[in-house]
Amino acid sequence: MASQDWFDKDFYAVLGVSADADAKAIKAKYRKLARTYHPDSNPGDTAAEQRFKEIGEAYSVLSDPEQRKQYDAVRSMARGGARFTAGGPGGAGGPSGAGFEDVFSTLFNTGGGGTRFTTSQGGFGAGAGQDPDLEDLLNMFGQGAGGFSSTGTQYGAPGGRPGGFGGGFRQPRKGRDIHATAGLSFRQAVEGDTVVVNGVGGGKPITARIPPGVKDGATIRLRGKGEPGPSGAPAGDLLLKITVHPHEVFTRDGDNLRIDVPVTFAEAVLGETISVPTLAGDSVKVKLPAGIASGKTLRVKGRGVKGKGRTGDLLVKVSVTVPQRLTDEARAAVEALRRQEAGVDPREELFRKARA
């Protein structure tokens, strides 16, 4: 996402959280909204689909500590904070407001007694009195043309000529990296897929191969897909932040997949072989031992997430359901069972541990 977009978007409002919300609160609110507006739950609803995309975009920024820090700094500027001016020979800002040194104090934590920065005409490609481009500002110390190395070499200068702080020659650095986001379904993330990323740096769509097993919040680096380098230098990279949308049935536990499966009282008491769905769309047979307790987890080998060198398992958690309506015959059978268990207290051990 281009950093300039952050001026116009209030990601906290999109998720409905306060600006001081912690990571846990942000994640919880995102999961709730993602379930509500998921396309599978709102087929044909374009408004819900757009809302779903906005939620994913907001979460991808606020869930990344570094991106959130930069976003908060950008928001403080957008609310009428620092304005940027290109200073004259003395480095003083014009009537627009603060000079670059105030911006660096905010974004890079340079104290008032540290190095101060000013620009003259032509700095960052701006004329006198012109506001600098935000991307140039945020990348001044990165790979943008016009920055300075520790030896004082000005990158991107014709012929690699020395810059204002010292001597030495250096080839132009590669183009800047570009950040973008991609929202994946749970199945896409587990099985891998090829996605098309649109609107990256204002250029043509980019096709990206997503490896199987990618996790929510992971960043994939696509080398050479970033901003073109100056003077024929190599292009930068595209850093693709992944947001994985939750599934209605499956959850992920490392390389394992988890699923909650309801079973009847009779199946739990007497034992049974049941069918359990898998993420691939087929089913597997699972043997329930007689007398299995609700909450017990059974393991199906090799039906989880495919990783490097191994494949995870499918973890089946049993949930015993209680019948809501009984026939006279069924009620009589249950009452007979209760009479047989009259001397058994299943909570005896619980009380013993509570008193210990």
C-alpha positions as CSV (number, residue, x, y, z in Angstrom):
1,M,0.0,0.0,0.0
2,A,1.3,3.4,-0.8
3,S,2.0,5.3,2.4
4,Q,0.1,8.4,1.0
5,D,-3.1,6.4,1.3
6,W,-2.7,6.4,5.1
7,F,-3.6,10.1,5.2
8,D,-7.2,9.3,4.0
9,K,-7.9,6.1,5.8
10,D,-8.8,5.7,9.5
11,F,-8.0,2.0,10.1
12,Y,-9.0,2.2,13.8
13,A,-12.5,3.4,12.7
14,V,-12.7,0.6,10.1
15,L,-12.2,-2.0,12.9
16,G,-14.1,0.0,15.5
17,V,-11.3,0.1,18.0
18,S,-9.7,2.9,19.8
19,A,-6.2,4.2,18.8
20,D,-4.7,2.8,22.0
21,A,-6.2,-0.7,21.6
22,D,-3.7,-3.5,22.2
23,A,-2.9,-6.2,19.7
24,K,-5.2,-8.7,21.4
25,A,-8.2,-6.4,21.2
26,I,-7.5,-5.6,17.5
27,K,-7.2,-9.2,16.6
28,A,-10.4,-10.1,18.4
29,K,-12.4,-7.3,16.7
30,Y,-11.0,-8.3,13.3
31,R,-12.0,-11.9,13.7
32,K,-15.5,-10.9,14.7
33,L,-15.9,-8.5,11.7
34,A,-14.3,-11.0,9.3
35,R,-16.9,-13.7,10.2
36,T,-19.7,-11.2,9.8
37,Y,-18.7,-9.8,6.4
38,H,-17.1,-13.0,4.9
39,P,-18.2,-13.5,1.2
40,D,-19.3,-17.0,2.0
41,S,-21.8,-15.6,4.5
42,N,-23.0,-12.8,2.2
43,P,-23.2,-14.3,-1.3
44,G,-23.8,-11.6,-3.9
45,D,-23.5,-8.7,-1.5
46,T,-21.0,-6.4,-3.0
47,A,-21.2,-4.0,-0.1
48,A,-20.3,-6.7,2.4
49,E,-17.5,-7.8,0.1
50,Q,-16.0,-4.3,0.0
51,R,-16.3,-4.0,3.8
52,F,-14.6,-7.4,4.1
53,K,-11.6,-6.1,2.0
54,E,-11.4,-2.9,4.1
55,I,-11.3,-4.9,7.3
56,G,-8.5,-7.0,6.0
57,E,-6.5,-4.0,4.8
58,A,-6.9,-2.3,8.2
59,Y,-5.9,-5.4,10.1
60,S,-2.8,-6.0,8.0
61,V,-1.4,-2.6,9.0
62,L,-2.5,-2.4,12.7
63,S,-1.4,-6.0,13.4
64,D,2.2,-5.2,12.3
65,P,3.9,-3.2,15.1
66,E,6.3,-1.4,12.7
67,Q,3.6,-0.5,10.1
68,R,1.3,0.6,12.9
69,K,4.0,2.9,14.4
70,Q,4.5,4.5,11.0
71,Y,0.8,4.8,10.4
72,D,0.2,6.5,13.8
73,A,2.9,9.0,12.9
74,V,1.3,9.7,9.5
75,R,-2.1,10.1,11.2
76,S,-0.7,12.7,13.6
77,M,0.5,14.7,10.6
78,A,-2.9,14.4,8.8
79,R,-4.7,15.7,11.9
80,G,-3.1,19.1,11.4
81,G,0.3,18.4,13.0
82,A,3.6,19.0,11.3
83,R,3.6,20.5,7.8
84,F,6.7,20.3,5.7
85,T,8.7,23.0,4.0
86,A,11.9,23.1,2.1
87,G,14.1,25.4,4.1
88,G,16.6,28.0,2.8
89,P,20.3,28.3,3.4
90,G,19.7,28.6,7.1
91,G,17.5,25.5,7.3
92,A,14.5,27.5,8.6
93,G,11.0,26.4,7.7
94,G,8.6,28.7,6.0
95,P,5.2,29.8,7.3
96,S,3.7,26.4,6.6
97,G,4.9,25.0,9.9
98,A,7.6,22.6,11.1
99,G,10.8,21.8,9.2
100,F,12.1,18.4,8.4
101,E,13.9,18.2,11.7
102,D,10.6,18.1,13.5
103,V,9.4,15.3,11.3
104,F,12.5,13.2,11.9
105,S,12.0,13.8,15.6
106,T,8.6,12.2,15.4
107,L,9.3,9.4,13.0
108,F,12.8,8.4,13.9
109,N,13.0,9.5,17.5
110,T,15.9,12.0,17.0
111,G,16.1,14.1,20.0
112,G,16.2,17.9,20.0
113,G,20.0,17.8,20.5
114,G,20.6,15.3,17.7
115,T,21.4,15.8,14.1
116,R,19.2,18.4,12.3
117,F,18.1,18.1,8.7
118,T,17.3,20.8,6.2
119,T,16.9,21.0,2.4
120,S,17.7,23.5,-0.2
121,Q,16.1,23.9,-3.6
122,G,15.9,20.6,-5.5
123,G,16.0,18.4,-2.4
124,F,13.8,15.4,-2.9
125,G,12.9,16.7,-6.3
126,A,11.0,19.6,-4.8
127,G,11.4,23.3,-5.5
128,A,11.6,26.0,-2.9
129,G,8.5,26.2,-0.8
130,Q,7.2,22.8,-2.1
131,D,6.1,20.1,0.3
132,P,8.2,16.9,-0.1
133,D,6.6,13.6,-1.2
134,L,5.7,11.4,1.8
135,E,7.3,8.4,0.3
136,D,10.6,10.3,-0.1
137,L,10.4,11.4,3.5
138,L,9.8,7.9,4.9
139,N,12.5,6.4,2.8
140,M,15.2,9.1,3.1
141,F,17.5,6.7,4.9
142,G,16.5,3.7,2.7
143,Q,16.9,3.1,-1.0
144,G,15.5,6.2,-2.5
145,A,17.7,8.3,-4.8
146,G,19.2,11.4,-3.2
147,G,20.1,9.9,0.2
148,F,23.6,9.8,1.7
149,S,25.7,7.0,2.8
150,S,27.8,7.0,6.0
151,T,30.8,8.0,3.9
152,G,28.9,11.0,2.4
153,T,28.4,9.5,-1.1
154,Q,25.2,10.8,-2.8
155,Y,23.3,7.9,-4.3
156,G,21.9,8.4,-7.7
157,A,24.2,11.3,-8.5
158,P,25.4,11.3,-12.2
159,G,28.5,9.2,-12.4
160,G,28.3,8.3,-8.7
161,R,30.0,11.6,-7.8
162,P,30.7,12.4,-4.1
163,G,27.9,14.1,-2.2
164,G,28.0,16.9,0.3
165,F,29.5,15.1,3.3
166,G,32.6,13.5,2.0
167,G,34.3,11.7,-0.9
168,G,34.3,8.3,-2.5
169,F,32.3,6.8,-5.4
170,R,29.4,4.4,-5.2
171,Q,27.0,2.8,-7.7
172,P,23.3,3.9,-7.4
173,R,21.4,1.7,-5.0
174,K,18.5,-0.5,-6.1
175,G,14.9,0.9,-6.2
176,R,12.8,1.1,-3.1
177,D,10.9,-1.8,-1.7
178,I,7.1,-1.6,-2.0
179,H,4.6,-2.8,0.6
180,A,1.3,-4.4,-0.3
181,T,-1.3,-6.7,1.3
182,A,-3.1,-9.8,0.1
183,G,-6.1,-11.4,1.8
184,L,-6.3,-15.2,1.5
185,S,-9.0,-17.7,2.3
186,F,-8.1,-20.3,4.9
187,R,-7.9,-23.0,2.2
188,Q,-5.6,-20.9,0.0
189,A,-3.2,-20.3,2.9
190,V,-3.1,-24.0,3.8
191,E,-2.9,-25.4,0.2
192,G,-1.0,-22.6,-1.5
193,D,-2.2,-20.6,-4.5
194,T,-1.4,-18.1,-7.2
195,V,-2.8,-14.6,-6.6
196,V,-2.8,-11.4,-8.6
197,V,-1.9,-8.2,-6.7
198,N,-3.4,-5.1,-8.3
199,G,-2.4,-1.4,-8.1
200,V,1.2,-2.0,-6.7
201,G,3.0,1.3,-7.0
202,G,0.7,2.4,-9.8
203,G,2.1,-0.3,-12.1
204,K,0.6,-3.3,-13.8
205,P,-0.8,-6.3,-11.8
206,I,1.8,-8.7,-10.3
207,T,1.3,-12.4,-10.1
208,A,2.5,-13.9,-6.8
209,R,2.9,-17.6,-5.9
210,I,1.8,-18.3,-2.3
211,P,3.5,-21.3,-0.9
212,P,1.5,-23.9,1.0
213,G,1.2,-23.4,4.7
214,V,1.7,-19.6,4.8
215,K,0.6,-18.2,8.1
216,D,-1.5,-15.2,9.0
217,G,0.7,-12.1,9.3
218,A,3.6,-13.6,7.3
219,T,5.4,-11.4,4.7
220,I,6.5,-12.8,1.3
221,R,9.3,-11.0,-0.5
222,L,9.0,-10.9,-4.3
223,R,12.5,-9.9,-5.5
224,G,12.7,-7.3,-8.3
225,K,9.0,-6.5,-8.2
226,G,9.4,-3.2,-6.4
227,E,10.2,0.3,-7.6
228,P,12.7,0.5,-10.6
229,G,16.2,1.5,-9.6
230,P,17.8,4.8,-10.7
231,S,20.2,4.9,-13.7
232,G,19.5,1.3,-14.6
233,A,20.1,-0.1,-11.1
234,P,18.1,-3.2,-10.0
235,A,14.5,-2.8,-9.0
236,G,13.5,-3.1,-5.3
237,D,11.4,-5.9,-3.9
238,L,7.7,-6.2,-3.2
239,L,6.9,-7.1,0.4
240,L,3.5,-8.8,0.4
241,K,1.8,-8.9,3.9
242,I,-0.6,-11.9,4.2
243,T,-3.9,-11.8,5.9
244,V,-5.6,-15.2,6.3
245,H,-9.4,-15.1,6.8
246,P,-10.8,-17.5,9.4
247,H,-12.7,-20.7,8.4
248,E,-16.1,-21.6,9.7
249,V,-15.1,-25.2,10.6
250,F,-11.3,-25.5,10.8
251,T,-8.7,-23.7,12.9
252,R,-4.9,-24.0,12.7
253,D,-2.5,-25.1,15.4
254,G,1.0,-24.9,13.9
255,D,1.0,-27.5,11.2
256,N,-2.1,-29.3,12.6
257,L,-5.7,-28.6,11.8
258,R,-8.4,-28.7,14.4
259,I,-12.1,-29.5,14.1
260,D,-14.9,-29.9,16.6
261,V,-17.2,-32.8,15.8
262,P,-20.5,-33.5,17.5
263,V,-21.4,-37.1,18.4
264,T,-24.6,-38.6,19.9
265,F,-24.8,-39.8,23.4
266,A,-25.2,-43.4,22.1
267,E,-22.1,-43.1,19.9
268,A,-20.1,-41.9,22.8
269,V,-21.3,-44.6,25.2
270,L,-21.2,-47.6,22.9
271,G,-18.5,-46.5,20.5
272,E,-18.8,-46.0,16.8
273,T,-16.9,-45.3,13.5
274,I,-17.9,-41.9,12.2
275,S,-17.1,-39.8,9.1
276,V,-15.2,-36.5,9.6
277,P,-14.8,-33.8,6.9
278,T,-11.3,-32.7,5.9
279,L,-10.2,-29.3,4.4
280,A,-9.5,-31.0,1.1
281,G,-13.3,-31.7,0.7
282,D,-13.3,-35.4,1.3
283,S,-13.9,-37.3,4.6
284,V,-12.0,-39.7,6.8
285,K,-13.2,-42.5,9.1
286,V,-12.6,-42.0,12.8
287,K,-13.1,-44.7,15.4
288,L,-14.7,-43.6,18.6
289,P,-13.8,-45.8,21.6
290,A,-16.7,-46.9,23.8
291,G,-17.2,-44.5,26.7
292,I,-15.3,-41.6,25.1
293,A,-15.7,-38.3,27.1
294,S,-16.8,-35.0,25.6
295,G,-13.8,-32.8,24.9
296,K,-11.5,-35.8,24.1
297,T,-9.3,-35.2,21.0
298,L,-8.5,-37.9,18.5
299,R,-5.6,-37.6,16.0
300,V,-5.8,-38.4,12.2
301,K,-2.2,-38.6,10.9
302,G,-1.1,-36.7,7.8
303,R,-4.3,-34.7,7.2
304,G,-3.1,-31.3,8.4
305,V,-0.9,-28.6,6.8
306,K,1.9,-29.6,4.4
307,G,5.1,-28.1,5.6
308,K,8.8,-28.5,4.7
309,G,9.7,-32.1,5.4
310,R,6.5,-33.0,7.2
311,T,2.7,-32.8,7.1
312,G,0.6,-32.0,10.2
313,D,-2.3,-34.0,11.6
314,L,-6.1,-33.4,11.8
315,L,-7.1,-33.1,15.5
316,V,-10.7,-34.2,16.0
317,K,-12.3,-32.8,19.3
318,V,-15.4,-34.8,20.3
319,S,-18.4,-32.9,21.6
320,V,-21.2,-35.2,23.0
321,T,-24.6,-33.8,22.3
322,V,-27.5,-34.2,24.7
323,P,-30.9,-35.1,23.1
324,Q,-33.5,-32.4,23.6
325,R,-36.6,-34.5,23.1
326,L,-37.0,-38.2,24.2
327,T,-39.6,-40.8,23.3
328,D,-41.2,-42.6,26.2
329,E,-39.0,-45.6,25.4
330,A,-35.9,-43.6,25.3
331,R,-36.8,-41.8,28.6
332,A,-37.4,-45.2,30.3
333,A,-34.0,-46.4,29.1
334,V,-32.3,-43.3,30.5
335,E,-34.1,-43.6,33.8
336,A,-33.0,-47.3,34.0
337,L,-29.4,-46.1,33.5
338,R,-29.7,-43.5,36.2
339,R,-30.9,-46.2,38.7
340,Q,-27.9,-48.4,37.8
341,E,-25.6,-45.4,38.5
342,A,-27.2,-44.3,41.7
343,G,-24.1,-45.0,43.8
344,V,-21.7,-43.3,41.4
345,D,-20.7,-39.7,42.0
346,P,-18.7,-38.4,39.0
347,R,-17.8,-35.2,41.0
348,E,-16.3,-37.0,43.9
349,E,-12.7,-36.6,42.7
350,L,-13.4,-32.9,41.8
351,F,-14.4,-32.2,45.4
352,R,-11.4,-34.1,46.8
353,K,-9.0,-31.9,44.7
354,A,-10.9,-28.7,45.6
355,R,-10.5,-29.4,49.4
356,A,-6.8,-30.3,49.0
